[in-house]
């Protein structure tokens, strides 16, 4: 199948206040087969997201009315929609802040539009990595449906970003096995990821927060110092 046509049902919300950049991104994304909505400030983005949730958000940090970090936080309170941050602020602290807030990827300006499209496709492909699974597992009060990519704790569904979900599913598919950061980066962040492996640690931190009410007598995510992580279960 031509990948351009496979994208026709996918919509991208571009949140960018620089008109020239917004227009270029929109043009390349439309050429790649995506439907595109453009907004220039944080409040308008939140309204657009509520009216018509997109398949993915391209989000600038420096925005009028509401900055990208605040907008991302509000999105994450209601949705696990993938978010790629685009910004001229490329310091490591900004990158970590974006990833720690739940961003799925982070690109610095200036960027090549074709690479942005490639990153969008890569992020949107991630859920399909688990689409062939058919098992459902109970770990005490934690229930995981690998086919549906859904996680329930005490009967309530957890809202996880696509990347954090992939990390949890990777660990849950290998209970009581040690998974290295390199393995997680290769599977979840893909081979060409050039960022810090600190992104793995931040994802694990968010997962532990999401699983904070999971009794340790039933299981927990353990850190194996100098090695990696393990979903330990009884």
Buried (B, 14 or more C-beta within 10 A) or exposed (E): EEEEEEBEEBBBBBBBBBEEBBEBBBEBBEEBBBBBBBBBBBEBBBEBBEEEBBBBBBBBBEBEBBBBBBBBEBBBEEBBBBBBBBBEBEEEEBBBBBBBBBBBBBBBEEBEBEEBBEBBBBBBEBBEBBEEBEEEEEBBBBBBBBEEBBBBBEEEEBBBBBBBBBBBBBBBBEBEEEBBBEBBBEBBBBEEBEBBBBBBBBBBEBBEEBBEEBEEEBBBBBEEEEEBBBBBBE
